Amino acid sequence: MGAALVRQLCAQGYSVAAVARRRELLDALAEDAGGGPGRVLAYAHDVNSIDEIPGIFESIVHDLGGLDFYVYAAGVMPGVGPEEYDTEKDLAMVDVNLGGAIAWTNPVARYFHSQRAGTIVGIGSIAGDRGRKGAPVYGATKAALATYLESLRNRLAERAVRVVTIKPGMIETPMTEHLDKLVMPISAEKAAKDILKVSRGRLWNERHVPLRWLGVSMIIRSIPSFLFRRTNI
Ligand SMILES: NC(=O)c1ccc[n+]([C@@H]2O[C@H](COP(=O)([O-])OP(=O)(O)OC[C@H]3O[C@@H](n4cnc5c(N)ncnc54)[C@H](OP(=O)(O)O)[C@@H]3O)[C@@H](O)[C@H]2O)c1
């Protein structure tokens, strides 16, 4: 989804900084998307290297000549077996999905706070709506991310900074390749288009993508615990 967002922003004429670990994919993205009116600057970085973040952020703002739109889209969701309680694997998810999100979003929030403008977008998940048997820690990271973003939204509202939480349904990306079946899937390109539309509008602070997942989410949230634990959703 991150790559699709970069491609679409670039096609619309924006200059975009793309951050991820795989340098060769970043360079290919920069070359591919750079054919459009915008340009892509690539920064190879592992969000676990928290010490690097302030320096890279400063370089991005310098190289782009400012910043007004930011998306944290990094995430990992390894498969977890029904009898698996693997702390190392679980904490690796916490580090990328939550720790990395906080470490990157804090300096962005400080910057937008000072300039009294900007939009912060975080990619949460409907997986954070309930404690699912199949994804105890992935869901927990997304629930915590949504709460963190809500706090930033409330903090930054008076500085005219917008904070948006996107809750995608099932999107066809490498993250979901290992799943047997996707329910109501959409492409990363369609998801990115929706994410940009929602983030630029004023109507939603938290939005399901596509919107039909809102109804599903409301039903799932309303299932009593004693029944929910008998399901595999
Ligand atoms: N796909 C879905 O159905 C779905 C549903 C709900 C929410 N989401 C969320 O949407 C976001 C995007 O997911 P996706 O579906 O686009 O997954 P994806 O295709 O697997 O992309 C994940 C991205 O995160 C980057 N990343 C992973 N670990 C990183 C690290 N340690 N440091 C820096 N970058 C890292 C990856 O780049 P490198 O590997 O090059 O670092 C990649 O660009 C995630 O937060 C995910 O949890 C996805």
Ligand as a Chemical Component Dictionary entry (heavy atoms), coordinates in Angstrom:
data_LIG
# 
_chem_comp.id                   LIG 
_chem_comp.type                 NON-POLYMER 
_chem_comp.pdbx_formal_charge   0 
_chem_comp.three_letter_code    LIG 
# 
loop_
_chem_comp_atom.comp_id 
_chem_comp_atom.atom_id 
_chem_comp_atom.alt_atom_id 
_chem_comp_atom.type_symbol 
_chem_comp_atom.charge 
_chem_comp_atom.model_Cartn_x 
_chem_comp_atom.model_Cartn_y 
_chem_comp_atom.model_Cartn_z 
_chem_comp_atom.pdbx_ordinal 
LIG N1  N1  N 0  -2.973 -5.949 3.561 1  
LIG C1  C1  C 0  -3.998 -5.881 4.391 2  
LIG O1  O1  O 0  -5.033 -6.576 4.188 3  
LIG C2  C2  C 0  -3.971 -4.945 5.563 4  
LIG C3  C3  C 0  -5.149 -4.836 6.328 5  
LIG C4  C4  C 0  -5.159 -3.971 7.409 6  
LIG C5  C5  C 0  -4.035 -3.238 7.717 7  
LIG N2  N2  N 1  -2.888 -3.367 6.973 8  
LIG C6  C6  C 0  -1.750 -2.553 7.370 9  
LIG O2  O2  O 0  -1.391 -1.732 6.283 10 
LIG C7  C7  C 0  0.008  -1.434 6.342 11 
LIG C8  C8  C 0  0.634  -1.754 4.997 12 
LIG O3  O3  O 0  0.528  -3.153 4.798 13 
LIG P1  P1  P 0  0.640  -3.860 3.380 14 
LIG O4  O4  O 0  -0.552 -4.721 3.240 15 
LIG O5  O5  O -1 0.970  -2.864 2.332 16 
LIG O6  O6  O 0  1.866  -4.818 3.674 17 
LIG P2  P2  P 0  3.213  -5.122 2.854 18 
LIG O7  O7  O 0  2.930  -5.146 1.400 19 
LIG O8  O8  O 0  3.789  -6.326 3.508 20 
LIG O9  O9  O 0  4.103  -3.840 3.155 21 
LIG C9  C9  C 0  4.666  -3.608 4.410 22 
LIG C10 C10 C 0  5.650  -2.472 4.263 23 
LIG O10 O10 O 0  6.284  -2.244 5.518 24 
LIG C11 C11 C 0  7.691  -2.100 5.292 25 
LIG N3  N3  N 0  8.369  -2.582 6.507 26 
LIG C12 C12 C 0  8.189  -3.744 7.152 27 
LIG N4  N4  N 0  9.048  -3.849 8.176 28 
LIG C13 C13 C 0  9.790  -2.718 8.173 29 
LIG C14 C14 C 0  10.857 -2.247 8.972 30 
LIG N5  N5  N 0  11.358 -2.971 9.985 31 
LIG N6  N6  N 0  11.391 -1.027 8.677 32 
LIG C15 C15 C 0  10.917 -0.295 7.643 33 
LIG N7  N7  N 0  9.910  -0.686 6.856 34 
LIG C16 C16 C 0  9.355  -1.896 7.115 35 
LIG C17 C17 C 0  7.987  -2.984 4.072 36 
LIG O11 O11 O 0  9.129  -2.574 3.344 37 
LIG P3  P3  P 0  10.558 -3.327 3.544 38 
LIG O12 O12 O 0  10.264 -4.772 3.714 39 
LIG O13 O13 O 0  11.347 -2.998 2.314 40 
LIG O14 O14 O 0  11.139 -2.699 4.762 41 
LIG C18 C18 C 0  6.734  -2.729 3.231 42 
LIG O15 O15 O 0  6.911  -1.580 2.438 43 
LIG C19 C19 C 0  0.564  -2.264 7.502 44 
LIG O16 O16 O 0  0.644  -1.451 8.653 45 
LIG C20 C20 C 0  -0.492 -3.320 7.710 46 
LIG O17 O17 O 0  -0.494 -3.782 9.037 47 
LIG C21 C21 C 0  -2.833 -4.203 5.907 48 
# 
loop_
_chem_comp_bond.comp_id 
_chem_comp_bond.atom_id_1 
_chem_comp_bond.atom_id_2 
_chem_comp_bond.value_order 
_chem_comp_bond.pdbx_ordinal 
LIG N1  C1  SING 1  
LIG C1  O1  DOUB 2  
LIG C1  C2  SING 3  
LIG C2  C3  SING 4  
LIG C2  C21 DOUB 5  
LIG C3  C4  DOUB 6  
LIG C4  C5  SING 7  
LIG C5  N2  DOUB 8  
LIG N2  C6  SING 9  
LIG N2  C21 SING 10 
LIG C6  O2  SING 11 
LIG C6  C20 SING 12 
LIG O2  C7  SING 13 
LIG C7  C8  SING 14 
LIG C7  C19 SING 15 
LIG C8  O3  SING 16 
LIG O3  P1  SING 17 
LIG P1  O4  DOUB 18 
LIG P1  O5  SING 19 
LIG P1  O6  SING 20 
LIG O6  P2  SING 21 
LIG P2  O7  DOUB 22 
LIG P2  O8  SING 23 
LIG P2  O9  SING 24 
LIG O9  C9  SING 25 
LIG C9  C10 SING 26 
LIG C10 O10 SING 27 
LIG C10 C18 SING 28 
LIG O10 C11 SING 29 
LIG C11 N3  SING 30 
LIG C11 C17 SING 31 
LIG N3  C12 SING 32 
LIG N3  C16 SING 33 
LIG C12 N4  DOUB 34 
LIG N4  C13 SING 35 
LIG C13 C14 SING 36 
LIG C13 C16 DOUB 37 
LIG C14 N5  SING 38 
LIG C14 N6  DOUB 39 
LIG N6  C15 SING 40 
LIG C15 N7  DOUB 41 
LIG N7  C16 SING 42 
LIG C17 O11 SING 43 
LIG C17 C18 SING 44 
LIG O11 P3  SING 45 
LIG P3  O12 DOUB 46 
LIG P3  O13 SING 47 
LIG P3  O14 SING 48 
LIG C18 O15 SING 49 
LIG C19 O16 SING 50 
LIG C19 C20 SING 51 
LIG C20 O17 SING 52 
# 
